Amino acid sequence: MPAAAYVYHFLFILYFLDHTVGLGDLIYAVNCGGPRHVDSYGIEYDADPLEGRVGVASDYGRRDRIGRVAEQDQLLYQTERWNEDTFGYEVPIEQEGDYVLVLKFAEVYFSASNMKVFDVTLNSQHTVVQELDIYDKVGRSTGHDEVIPFTVRKGKLMVQGEVSTFHGTLAVDLIKGVHDNPKLCAMYVVRGSAEDVPKLPPIPGMEPDEEEELSREKPDKARRTSGPKTPNPYDTDESSTMFPILVAIGVFLPTLFCLCRL
């Protein structure tokens, strides 16, 4: 094994130890397109409940090693479920509180951006992941997690600043777009905050802040603010136009006064 590989594995272990956290109560976990599995954090993923019902289960990714993912967790990113139309999972949530939804992805087929792009919605009302292009974010055969905190309280679902009525079930839907088919490798829901869930280590050669910045590059097309657009006060600011006119008048009047006295 090359020296660089030893260094990377050593840094990965250090990152893992430094980011080991105490997870809250596990509400739901499924290995999409794959069998039951226990990951390196002790999360127990059920076998895919959509097997034989919706979409296609694939283990195409098992021919590759998934980057930035621990050995015990490889299976979670190597298997997936995809569908030629919108599909999703229903998560029963019986108690009020703060929760975190974690969606796991890896692009194991395409080797270019803009080949597979799709959205993720909650309860058909909240677009919590927009225009997800896995390859564009992290490249091929590399793990990528979407971490989505949400709150259930007094019959309401609150997520990313939006509120809707909640009836005890969180519907997580992968929305079919114009670029290929939506997919999901694995997912889980726990009680707690985003800080409570384990994070993938940084992509080699890229700092965490850089990766977060990349995830913000695409414009927010799906969200629309209510009411009329607030006018830009600088659009009606005429001071830049009036200033030369006022200066000209200030120069002209004294000159005219002097000429009249001649």
C-alpha positions, 0 to 999 in steps of 0.5 A, a space after each residue: 500500500 502506498 505511503 499516501 494511502 496509509 496517511 489517508 487511512 490514518 487521517 480517516 481513523 482520527 476523523 472517525 474518533 473525533 466525530 463519534 457522537 451519541 445518536 438519539 433514539 432511532 426512529 427508522 432506518 432502511 438499506 434501500 435496495 439491500 439487505 438488513 445491515 448494521 453500520 459502524 455506529 451501531 445503526 440497524 438498517 432494515 431490509 428494503 420494504 419496497 422490494 418487489 413493490 416499487 422500482 429496481 434494487 441494484 447492487 451495481 455499486 459493489 464493484 467499486 469501493 466507495 470513497 470517504 466511507 468506512 469499510 463496515 458502511 460500504 454496503 449502504 452506499 453500494 446498494 440502491 433503489 431507483 425508479 423510472 418515476 417518483 417514489 419514496 418511503 413513509 416514516 411513522 413518527 408518533 411523538 413531538 420533538 426535534 428529528 434529523 433525516 439522513 439520506 445517503 447517496 453515491 453515484 456509481 454509474 455516471 461519470 459526468 455532471 448533469 446526468 442524474 438530477 432530482 429533488 427530494 420532498 417531505 410530505 409533498 409540500 417541502 422541497 428539502 433537497 433541490 436539483 441533487 446532482 451527486 456526481 457534481 457534488 462529490 464525484 463518482 463512487 464517493 459517499 454523500 449524505 444529505 442531513 435534514 433537521 425537522 421538528 414535529 410539534 402540535 400537529 405541525 411539521 417544521 422544516 427549513 423555515 416552512 410549516 405544514 400540517 402533520 398527521 403522524 407520517 413523514 413521506 420522503 419522496 425522490 422526485 423524477 426530473 428530466 435527467 435520468 431517474 431518482 435513487 436512494 442508497 440508504 436513509 434513517 431518522 433519529 431524534 435530536 439535532 444535526 450536530 448529533 448525527 455522524 458526518 462523513 469525512 472531508 473529500 481528500 483535497 477539499 476542506 469541509 467548508 469548500 464542500 458546503 460551498 459547492 452544495 450552495 452553488 445551484 440557484 434556488 429555483 423551487 422556492 417562491 416567496 409569497 407576495 409581491 417582490 420587494 422593490 430595490 431602493 437603489 432602483 429608484 435612487 435618482 441621486 446619481 442622476 441629479 448630482 451633475 445637474 445640481 452642480 451645473 446649476 450651482 456654477 451657472 447662477 453665479 456666472 449669470 449674476 456676474 455677467 448681469 453686473 457687467 
